[in-house]
């Protein structure tokens, strides 16, 4: 047990924070948190934040960042809605949305890899560009598509299993499993970790640094657009500011989950628990009797406390490793 905790201290700590928050909210508002309905609601909304956070975790581990994903969510949702209205084929619309996301990722990747522009500057610029492009293409008008509920894609993507479990939760779990297998067992995951530890050393070792970064941005774009399609299917409509609101939730999920701001270290399980913490906070705060405007304050407190605790644990871990090697 101690060995397991030592190896997985960050996700374990995040899981303990989640459990303590759940116990506190259950005690303060048992009529809400002891009812199955609230968990069905959580399972319908948290997966969208979690999927974005999973993709961003890999990017941050490799010392990159993407600020444009809210605009890609909106663009992906628009492409899905527009293609569906034009073709009445949800599968063509879904493929079109993912393709648009991959192209957005390629744009970010080219600017970072080829033109050597820092990713934070690049993606702030593309956030405005892609957001403006989406609004112009849609002429600022929302798209309603109630007929999407009559297609086979709707129950496949966002249907309710046994009228309780939303299908998007299973998709999020599947994505988590795939990305975890890649990060832990595939050479691509090794490349991501090598780049995060030391990009120059990784390049000298023969790691394809530029190609890996490009693929990471493309993955981020594809998953962001996919989430845009998910939200459009869930709501049976698309609106121009669809992706707004995800920025804070996703970054909070990643950093509460223990991913280092400086790259080189992060866990997908920690990100999952971080997304769950962020997902239950607002409902818990309101159920406890506090006004909704307390939400951002408590978000900030939990993020800061998590960063401090993770930093302390990392220093202790580094210190123990140093003592181990010096004793040898």
C-alpha positions in Angstrom: 0.0 0.0 0.0 2.8 2.4 0.9 4.7 1.6 -2.3 1.5 2.2 -4.3 1.0 5.6 -2.6 4.6 6.6 -3.2 4.3 5.8 -6.9 0.9 7.4 -7.4 0.8 10.0 -4.7 -0.5 12.8 -6.9 -3.7 11.1 -8.2 -4.2 9.5 -4.8 -4.1 12.9 -3.2 -6.5 14.3 -5.8 -8.9 11.3 -5.2 -8.8 12.0 -1.4 -9.7 15.7 -2.0 -12.6 14.5 -4.2 -13.9 12.1 -1.5 -13.6 14.8 1.2 -15.5 17.3 -0.9 -18.2 14.7 -1.6 -18.6 13.8 2.1 -18.8 17.5 3.0 -21.4 18.2 0.4 -23.4 15.1 1.3 -23.4 16.2 4.9 -24.4 19.7 4.1 -27.0 18.8 1.5 -28.1 15.1 1.8 -31.3 15.7 -0.1 -29.3 16.5 -3.2 -26.2 14.3 -2.9 -28.0 11.2 -1.8 -30.3 11.3 -4.9 -29.4 9.5 -8.1 -30.6 12.3 -10.3 -27.6 14.6 -9.4 -25.1 11.9 -10.4 -26.8 11.4 -13.8 -26.5 15.2 -14.3 -22.8 15.0 -13.3 -22.2 12.1 -15.8 -23.8 14.1 -18.6 -21.7 17.3 -18.1 -18.3 16.3 -16.6 -17.2 14.0 -19.5 -17.0 17.0 -21.9 -14.6 18.9 -19.5 -12.7 15.7 -18.9 -12.1 14.8 -22.5 -10.7 18.3 -23.2 -8.6 18.0 -20.0 -7.2 14.6 -21.0 -6.0 16.0 -24.4 -4.6 19.1 -22.7 -2.7 17.0 -20.1 -0.6 15.4 -22.8 0.1 18.7 -24.4 1.2 20.3 -21.1 3.4 17.3 -20.2 5.3 18.1 -23.5 5.8 21.7 -22.3 3.2 23.1 -24.7 -0.2 24.7 -24.1 -3.4 25.4 -26.1 -5.5 28.4 -25.3 -7.6 28.1 -28.5 -9.6 24.9 -27.7 -12.8 26.8 -26.7 -12.9 28.3 -30.2 -12.2 24.9 -31.7 -15.1 23.5 -29.7 -17.4 26.2 -31.2 -16.0 25.6 -34.7 -16.4 21.8 -34.4 -20.0 22.2 -33.2 -20.8 24.6 -36.1 -19.3 22.3 -38.7 -21.3 19.4 -37.3 -24.5 21.4 -37.2 -24.1 23.0 -40.7 -23.2 19.7 -42.4 -26.0 17.9 -40.7 -28.5 20.5 -41.8 -27.1 20.3 -45.3 -26.8 16.5 -45.7 -29.1 15.0 -43.0 -26.2 12.6 -42.3 -25.0 12.7 -38.7 -22.0 10.5 -39.5 -20.8 12.8 -42.4 -21.3 15.8 -40.0 -19.3 14.1 -37.3 -16.4 13.3 -39.6 -16.5 16.8 -40.9 -16.3 18.2 -37.4 -13.3 16.1 -36.5 -11.5 17.0 -39.7 -12.0 20.7 -39.0 -10.5 20.1 -35.5 -7.5 18.3 -37.0 -7.0 21.3 -39.4 -7.1 23.7 -36.4 -4.6 21.6 -34.6 -2.4 21.6 -37.7 -2.6 25.4 -37.8 -1.4 25.7 -34.2 1.3 23.1 -34.8 2.7 24.7 -37.9 2.9 28.1 -36.2 4.6 26.6 -33.1 6.9 24.0 -34.9 7.7 25.8 -38.2 7.6 29.5 -37.2 8.9 28.9 -33.7 6.2 31.0 -32.1 5.6 30.2 -28.4 2.5 28.1 -28.1 0.8 30.4 -25.6 1.1 33.3 -28.0 0.1 31.2 -31.0 -3.0 29.8 -29.4 -4.2 33.1 -28.0 -4.0 34.4 -31.5 -5.8 31.4 -33.1 -8.4 31.5 -30.4 -9.5 35.0 -31.6 -9.1 34.0 -35.3 -11.1 30.7 -35.0 -13.7 32.3 -32.8 -14.2 35.1 -35.2 -14.2 32.8 -38.2 -16.9 30.7 -36.6 -19.1 33.7 -35.9 -18.7 35.0 -39.4 -19.5 31.7 -41.0 -22.6 31.3 -38.9 -23.5 35.0 -39.3 -23.8 35.0 -35.5 -27.0 32.9 -35.7 -27.6 29.7 -33.7 -28.6 26.5 -35.5 -31.4 24.4 -34.1 -31.5 20.7 -35.1 -34.2 18.8 -33.1 -34.2 16.2 -35.8 -30.8 14.9 -34.6 -32.7 13.1 -31.8 -34.3 10.9 -34.4 -31.0 9.6 -35.8 -29.0 6.6 -34.7 -26.1 8.8 -33.7 -28.0 10.5 -30.8 -28.4 7.4 -28.6 -24.9 6.2 -29.6 -23.2 9.4 -28.5 -25.4 10.9 -25.7 -28.2 8.3 -25.0 -29.0 7.2 -21.5 -28.2 3.6 -20.7 -30.9 2.1 -18.5 -32.2 5.7 -18.3 -29.4 6.5 -15.8 -25.9 6.4 -17.4 -25.2 8.9 -20.2 -23.3 7.4 -23.1 -20.8 10.3 -23.1 -19.4 9.1 -19.8 -18.5 5.8 -21.4 -16.9 7.7 -24.3 -14.9 9.7 -21.9 -13.7 6.5 -20.1 -12.8 5.0 -23.4 -10.7 8.0 -24.4 -9.1 8.0 -21.0 -8.1 4.3 -21.5 -6.7 4.9 -25.0 -4.7 8.0 -23.9 -3.4 6.2 -20.8 -2.3 3.2 -22.8 -0.5 5.5 -25.3 1.2 7.5 -22.5 2.2 4.5 -20.4 3.0 1.9 -23.0 3.4 3.3 -26.5 6.6 4.9 -27.9 4.6 8.1 -28.6 3.9 8.4 -24.9 7.6 7.9 -24.1 8.4 10.7 -26.6 5.9 13.0 -24.9 7.6 12.4 -21.5 11.1 12.7 -22.9 10.2 16.1 -24.5 8.6 17.2 -21.3 11.7 16.3 -19.3 14.2 18.0 -21.6 13.4 18.9 -25.3 17.0 19.4 -26.3 18.2 16.2 -24.8 15.2 14.3 -26.4 16.1 15.7 -29.8 19.8 14.6 -29.3 18.5 11.1 -28.4 16.6 10.9 -31.8 13.1 11.6 -30.5 11.0 13.2 -33.3 10.3 16.4 -31.2 8.7 18.4 -33.9 6.5 15.6 -35.3 5.4 14.7 -31.7 4.4 18.3 -31.0 2.5 18.5 -34.2 0.6 15.4 -33.5 -0.2 16.6 -30.0 -1.8 19.8 -31.3 -3.7 17.8 -33.9 -5.0 15.5 -31.2 -6.1 18.5 -29.1 -7.9 20.0 -32.1 -9.6 16.7 -33.0 -10.9 16.1 -29.4 -12.0 19.7 -29.0 -14.1 19.6 -32.2 -15.4 16.2 -31.1 -16.6 17.8 -27.8 -18.2 20.5 -29.8 -20.2 17.8 -31.7 -21.0 16.1 -28.5 -22.5 19.2 -27.0 -24.4 20.0 -30.1 -25.9 16.5 -30.1 -26.7 16.7 -26.4 -28.4 20.1 -26.7 -29.8 19.5 -30.2 -28.6 22.9 -31.2 -25.5 25.0 -31.8 -24.8 28.5 -30.7 -21.9 30.9 -31.5 -20.4 31.0 -28.0 -20.7 27.3 -27.4 -17.1 26.8 -26.3 -17.0 29.7 -23.8 -16.8 28.6 -20.2 -14.6 25.6 -20.7 -11.3 27.4 -20.4 -11.3 27.8 -16.6 -12.9 24.3 -16.0 -10.4 22.5 -18.2 -7.2 24.2 -16.9 -8.4 23.8 -13.3 -9.0 20.1 -13.9 -5.5 19.6 -15.3 -3.6 21.5 -12.6 -5.7 20.2 -9.7 -4.9 16.8 -11.1 -1.2 17.4 -10.5 0.1 18.1 -14.0 3.1 20.4 -13.7 2.7 23.9 -15.1 6.3 23.6 -16.4 5.6 20.3 -18.1 7.4 17.0 -17.8 5.0 15.5 -15.2 1.3 14.7 -15.2 -1.2 11.9 -14.8 -4.4 11.3 -16.7 -6.1 9.7 -13.6 -5.3 12.9 -11.6 -6.9 14.9 -14.4 -10.0 12.7 -14.2 -10.3 13.3 -10.5 -9.6 17.0 -11.0 -12.5 17.2 -13.6 -14.8 15.5 -11.1 -13.8 18.0 -8.4 -14.5 20.9 -10.7 -17.7 19.2 -11.8 -19.3 18.8 -8.4 -18.2 22.1 -6.9 -20.8 24.4 -8.3 -23.7 22.0 -7.5 -22.3 21.5 -4.0 -21.8 25.2 -3.3 -25.4 26.1 -4.4 -26.8 23.1 -2.5 -25.0 24.1 0.6 -26.9 27.4 0.5 -24.2 29.7 -0.8 -24.8 32.1 -3.7 -23.5 31.0 -7.1 -20.9 33.9 -7.3 -18.9 32.0 -4.6 -18.1 29.4 -7.2 -15.1 31.2 -8.8 -13.6 32.1 -5.4 -13.8 28.5 -4.2 -12.4 27.3 -7.5 -9.4 29.6 -7.0 -8.9 28.5 -3.4 -8.9 24.8 -4.3 -6.6 25.3 -7.3 -4.1 27.2 -5.3 -4.2 24.8 -2.4 -3.8 21.9 -4.8 -0.8 23.5 -6.5 0.9 24.2 -3.1 0.4 20.6 -1.9 1.5 19.1 -5.2 4.6 21.3 -5.1 5.4 20.2 -1.5 5.0 16.5 -2.4 7.2 16.9 -5.5 10.0 18.5 -3.4 9.7 15.7 -0.8 9.8 13.1 -3.6 12.9 14.8 -5.2 14.6 15.0 -1.9 14.0 11.3 -1.1 15.4 10.4 -4.5 18.5 12.6 -3.9 19.1 11.0 -0.6 18.7 7.5 -2.1 21.3 8.2 -4.9 23.8 9.9 -2.5 23.6 6.9 -0.1 24.8 4.7 -3.0 
